[in-house]
Structure formats: structure tokens, C-alpha cells
Amino acid sequence: MKVGKVPTEILEEVIFKNIQHKRPEVLVRPGIGEDCAVVDFGENVCVMSTDPITGAIKDIGSLSIHVTCNDIASNGVEPLGVMMTILAPVGTTKEDLNYVMQEANKAAASINVEIIGGHSEITDAVNRMVITTTAIGRQKKSDLVTSKGAKIGDSIIMTKHAGLEGTAILAADLEERLEKSISHEVIETAKGFAKKISVVKEGVLAGAVGVSSMHDVTEGGLLGALWELGEASDVGIEVYEEKIPVAPETLEICEVLSIDPFKLISSGVMIMAVSQDKENLLLETFEKNKIEAAVIGRIVEGEKVILRGGIKKVLEAPEADELYKVI
């Protein structure tokens, strides 16, 4: 198999098929496009998600916190704690670990999350640091939002701009290579995108407004996330390429590296389906809170497609992220 997420058909055939024992307390189980597990605790539910950071080198401590907390936010809930597992290669120094933990602590504090436990070890099983985090949140059962709730006629809204996280990673990790073709100012601006990777604020705000469905955009990029949302809700997707916000820095970096910004890892971007009668309220809420947002499509019957210059192209299940073509 290729580097990156296990293909969806293998997830269904091998991973999900072999999870057979069920407990009645589990309300949301593993599924395509589903970000979190949800466990019934009476009036409240416990929302949990876990993610590794494997495609980045710099800022790995900060990314490890934000990526998994973003999953919790996609359920419309504020994360409260994170457990962290650090697998570091032979040769890692005390200073290396100190830097990672300082960055993780800074990121956690910025979204009011506590690092509540985990594990760390030096191992020859990895050739660079790998961090896996598990985030936990608590929510009223009646307020639960999942990826499965999108309804025909809903508008599709995305926050920020496509390829956000991937642009920041590429600018930081491939800086020397990019400097041959791109100005220092563009690279520095692109590296600054790392400060926008949390979607906790917009996830909680959208949950309060009452959206039908949410999904944060990670590996596979925006198009992959749209396909997953449609798959989870068993609906069609119609998205308009000209309405998708993309930063000029992302376009320039992707052009130099010959990769597709719409298929580039995009933590920091949230997509959501919202009924048309709540669309304006949601956009006004985002604007009031200084969160960039745009309507990029709608939920329809039938196929999942993107319209490019009036021509329909069918969205496909996400494959290896564009990031892995160059890192």
C-alpha cells in the first residue's frame, strides 16, 4: 500500500469488519468520515478521537495537540484533555523532547486544554519522531453533532482556506528547496499558517448555531473530506471550485511542487452542512468572531461532484495525501 491513510475499501474490508464486539454505551462507532467515538454517560456523552503526526518534522508538538482536538471540535464540543504518546528515534536529545513539550504545552494552553497523561520512549522502531494524541471532550447528549447528519438541501460552508496545514508544513520542512523559486516573504507567510490550525473555536460556535454535520479537513485535503462527509451521510455533494478559498501562498507553493492544493492536508479547515435557514446566522457568527468562512456548495441527491468551469468531475475516495509526494 502507498504511504498515508489506509484506503477506504481496506478500512471497510479489514479494519471495520474485524471490529465485531459491540457495547450498548457506544453511540458513535468507527466509520468512513466519522471523526470521533462517542460514549453514553447518561445526560452527557464522552467524545474521543486519536491521531498521529507522521508527515511533519517541525512544529510536531503543536500540530499533535491541534489535529486531534480539531476532531473533537467537529462534534461541536470543546476538548478538555489530551493524552500524548511520543515515540522518538535513537539519538533524540533531552533538548529535543523539551522543545516538543514546550510547543505542545503552548498549543494546549491556547485552546484551554490540559495534557493529562500519555507515554514517551526512545525506540529504534522509528527513524523520526512520531506523536500520537488522544483528545477527550464532554457534551450534552442532545447537542451531539456528527459527520452523518447532512441533509439534502443543506449548504456546505468551509472555514479558512484549502491546503492550510500542508502549506505550513511544506514551507517549514522544504524551505531551502522552495527558496530557489519562491520569495522569502511568501515562505514566511506560509509558515505562519501554522498559527491558524485550530478549528476548536469555529466548531464550538457552529455546534451552538446548530449545524447538521461537521468534518475537519485532514489527510486527503478538502476534496477528500467532502467525499467522506457525503459518504458518512449517504448524500450527494455539489461543490463549486471557483468558490473555494485558496491562499496565493498555497497556490504558489503547490505550483512549484506540482501538487493539488485541494488534495493537500488541511487541518485548520472545517467543513459543515447547515440548513439554508441557518446559513446566514452561521456566517454572521463567524464574521463576528473574525473567522473566515465561505459557502462552497450544497448537499444534493446522487453523485459527489466538483464543478470546474461548468464541467462536473466526480469526487473520488481520498488516496495518499499530496504531502507525501514531496516529503
C-alpha positions in Angstrom: 0.0 0.0 0.0 1.0 3.6 -0.5 2.2 6.0 2.2 -0.7 7.7 4.0 -4.2 6.7 5.3 -5.2 3.1 4.6 -7.5 3.2 1.6 -11.2 3.3 2.4 -12.0 0.0 0.8 -9.4 -1.7 3.0 -10.7 0.1 6.1 -14.1 -1.4 5.5 -12.9 -4.8 4.4 -10.2 -5.4 7.0 -10.3 -2.8 9.8 -14.0 -2.2 10.4 -15.1 -5.8 9.5 -12.9 -7.1 12.3 -14.4 -4.8 15.0 -17.3 -7.1 15.9 -17.9 -6.9 19.6 -20.3 -4.1 20.4 -21.3 -2.4 23.7 -24.6 -0.5 24.1 -22.9 2.5 25.7 -21.2 3.3 22.4 -23.3 5.7 20.4 -20.9 6.5 17.5 -18.5 3.8 16.2 -15.7 3.8 13.6 -16.9 4.7 10.1 -15.8 6.5 6.9 -15.8 10.2 7.5 -16.6 9.9 11.2 -14.0 11.8 13.3 -14.9 10.7 16.8 -16.1 7.9 19.0 -19.0 8.9 21.3 -19.8 7.0 24.6 -23.1 7.4 26.5 -22.7 8.7 30.1 -26.3 9.4 30.8 -27.2 13.1 30.3 -23.7 13.7 28.8 -21.6 11.9 26.3 -17.8 11.4 26.2 -16.3 12.4 22.8 -12.9 10.9 21.9 -10.5 11.0 19.0 -7.0 9.9 18.3 -4.5 11.0 15.7 -0.8 10.5 14.9 1.6 13.1 13.4 3.8 11.4 10.9 4.1 13.8 7.9 5.7 16.8 9.7 9.1 17.4 11.3 8.9 21.0 12.6 6.1 22.1 14.9 5.2 18.5 15.6 4.4 19.2 19.3 1.9 22.0 18.4 0.4 20.0 15.5 -0.1 16.9 17.7 -2.4 18.9 20.0 -4.4 20.8 17.4 -5.0 18.0 15.0 -6.7 15.7 17.5 -8.6 18.5 19.3 -9.9 19.6 15.9 -11.6 16.2 15.6 -13.4 16.8 18.9 -14.5 20.2 17.7 -16.1 18.6 14.7 -18.7 17.3 17.1 -19.4 20.9 18.2 -17.8 20.3 21.6 -14.8 21.9 23.3 -11.9 19.4 24.1 -10.8 19.4 27.7 -7.9 16.9 27.8 -5.2 15.3 25.7 -3.1 12.1 26.2 0.2 12.1 24.4 2.4 9.2 23.2 5.8 10.2 22.0 8.0 7.6 20.1 11.4 9.2 19.5 14.3 7.7 17.5 17.6 6.8 18.9 19.7 9.9 19.1 16.9 12.1 20.4 18.2 14.6 23.0 16.7 16.0 26.1 16.6 19.3 24.4 14.6 17.8 21.5 12.0 16.5 23.9 11.9 19.7 25.9 11.2 21.7 22.7 8.4 19.4 21.6 6.8 19.5 25.1 7.1 23.3 25.3 5.3 23.6 21.9 2.7 21.1 22.9 2.0 22.9 26.2 1.8 26.3 24.4 -0.7 24.9 21.9 -2.8 23.2 24.6 -3.0 26.4 26.7 -4.1 28.4 23.6 -7.3 26.3 23.4 -7.7 25.7 27.2 -6.8 22.0 27.0 -4.8 20.1 29.6 -2.3 17.4 28.8 -3.5 14.7 31.2 -1.2 11.8 30.5 0.5 9.6 28.0 3.8 7.8 27.3 7.2 8.6 26.0 10.1 6.4 24.9 13.2 6.2 22.7 12.9 3.4 20.2 14.7 2.1 17.1 11.2 1.2 15.7 11.0 4.8 14.2 13.5 6.9 12.2 11.9 10.2 13.2 9.7 11.3 16.0 6.1 10.1 15.9 3.5 11.6 18.3 0.0 10.2 18.8 -2.5 12.1 20.8 -6.0 11.2 22.1 -8.3 14.1 22.9 -11.4 13.9 25.1 -14.4 16.2 25.4 -17.7 16.2 27.2 -21.1 17.2 25.7 -24.8 17.2 26.4 -26.2 14.2 24.5 -28.9 16.4 23.0 -26.2 18.7 21.4 -24.3 15.9 19.6 -23.1 16.7 16.0 -21.5 14.1 13.8 -20.5 13.7 10.2 -23.6 11.6 9.4 -26.2 14.4 9.7 -26.0 16.2 6.4 -29.4 16.6 4.7 -30.5 17.2 1.1 -30.7 21.0 0.5 -28.1 21.9 3.2 -25.5 24.5 2.3 -21.8 23.5 2.5 -19.6 26.0 4.3 -15.9 25.8 4.9 -13.7 27.9 7.1 -10.3 29.5 6.2 -8.6 28.3 3.1 -7.8 25.0 1.3 -4.4 23.3 2.0 -3.7 25.3 5.1 -1.8 22.8 7.2 0.0 21.3 4.2 1.2 24.7 3.1 2.6 25.5 6.6 4.4 22.1 6.7 5.9 22.4 3.2 7.1 26.0 3.9 8.8 24.9 7.1 10.2 21.5 6.1 11.2 22.3 2.5 12.2 25.9 3.0 15.7 25.5 1.3 14.2 23.8 -1.7 11.4 26.4 -2.1 13.7 29.4 -1.7 15.1 28.6 -5.2 11.7 29.5 -6.7 9.7 31.5 -4.2 10.4 34.7 -2.3 11.4 34.7 1.4 8.3 36.7 2.2 5.9 34.2 0.7 7.6 31.3 2.6 7.4 33.2 5.9 3.7 34.0 5.4 3.1 30.3 4.5 4.9 29.1 7.7 2.6 31.5 9.6 -0.4 29.4 8.6 0.6 27.0 11.4 -1.0 29.6 13.8 -4.4 29.0 12.2 -4.5 25.2 12.5 -7.0 25.0 15.4 -10.7 24.7 14.5 -12.0 24.5 18.1 -13.5 28.0 18.1 -15.5 27.5 14.9 -16.5 24.0 15.8 -18.0 25.1 19.1 -19.7 28.1 17.5 -21.2 26.0 14.7 -22.4 23.5 17.3 -24.2 26.3 19.2 -25.8 27.6 16.0 -27.0 24.1 15.1 -25.4 22.6 12.0 -26.4 19.3 10.5 -22.9 17.9 10.1 -19.2 18.8 10.5 -15.9 17.3 9.4 -12.5 18.7 9.9 -10.2 18.5 6.8 -7.1 16.4 7.3 -5.3 13.9 5.1 -6.7 13.8 1.6 -7.4 17.5 1.7 -10.7 19.4 1.1 -11.9 17.1 -1.7 -11.2 14.0 0.4 -13.1 15.5 3.3 -16.1 16.4 1.2 -16.2 12.9 -0.2 -16.0 11.5 3.4 -18.8 13.8 4.6 -21.0 12.7 1.7 -20.2 9.1 2.3 -20.9 9.3 6.1 -24.3 10.9 5.5 -25.1 8.9 2.4 -25.8 12.0 0.3 -24.5 13.7 -2.8 -22.1 16.7 -2.8 -22.0 19.5 -5.3 -19.1 21.9 -4.8 -18.0 24.8 -6.9 -14.3 25.2 -7.4 -14.4 28.9 -8.0 -15.9 29.5 -4.6 -13.2 27.5 -2.7 -10.9 30.0 -0.9 -7.2 29.2 -1.6 -4.4 31.5 -0.3 -2.0 32.8 -3.0 0.9 31.3 -1.0 -0.6 27.9 -1.2 -1.2 28.2 -4.9 2.4 29.3 -5.5 4.0 26.5 -3.4 1.7 23.9 -4.9 2.6 25.0 -8.4 6.3 24.8 -7.7 5.9 21.3 -6.2 3.4 20.2 -8.9 0.7 19.1 -6.3 -3.0 19.8 -5.9 -4.0 22.2 -3.1 -7.4 20.7 -2.9 -5.9 17.3 -2.0 -3.4 18.7 0.4 -3.7 18.1 4.2 -5.7 20.9 5.6 -6.1 20.8 9.4 -7.4 24.3 10.3 -10.2 24.0 7.9 -13.7 22.8 8.9 -16.5 21.9 6.5 -20.1 21.8 7.7 -23.5 21.2 6.3 -26.1 23.7 7.6 -29.8 24.2 6.7 -30.4 27.2 4.5 -32.5 28.9 7.2 -29.4 28.9 9.5 -26.8 29.7 6.8 -26.8 33.5 7.3 -26.8 33.2 11.1 -23.7 30.9 10.9 -21.9 33.2 8.5 -22.7 36.2 10.7 -21.5 34.4 13.8 -18.2 33.5 12.1 -17.8 37.1 10.8 -18.4 38.5 14.3 -15.7 36.2 15.7 -13.3 37.0 12.9 -13.3 33.6 11.3 -13.0 33.4 7.5 -15.9 31.3 6.0 -17.4 30.7 2.6 -20.3 28.9 1.1 -18.8 26.4 -1.4 -21.6 24.1 -2.4 -24.7 22.2 -1.3 -25.9 18.8 -0.3 -27.8 17.1 -3.1 -29.1 13.7 -4.2 -27.0 11.5 -6.3 -23.3 11.8 -7.0 -20.5 13.7 -5.2 -19.1 16.2 -7.8 -17.0 19.3 -8.1 -17.9 21.8 -10.8 -14.9 23.2 -12.7 -15.8 25.8 -15.3 -19.3 24.3 -15.6 -17.9 20.8 -16.1 -18.7 18.2 -13.5 -16.0 15.9 -12.1 -16.8 13.1 -9.8 -15.2 13.2 -6.4 -13.3 10.1 -5.5 -12.3 8.5 -2.3 -9.1 10.1 -0.9 -5.8 8.4 -1.7 -2.4 9.3 -0.3 -2.2 12.9 0.6 -0.3 15.3 -1.8 2.1 16.0 1.1 3.6 12.5 0.7 4.5 13.1 -2.9 7.2 15.6 -1.8 8.1 14.7 1.8 
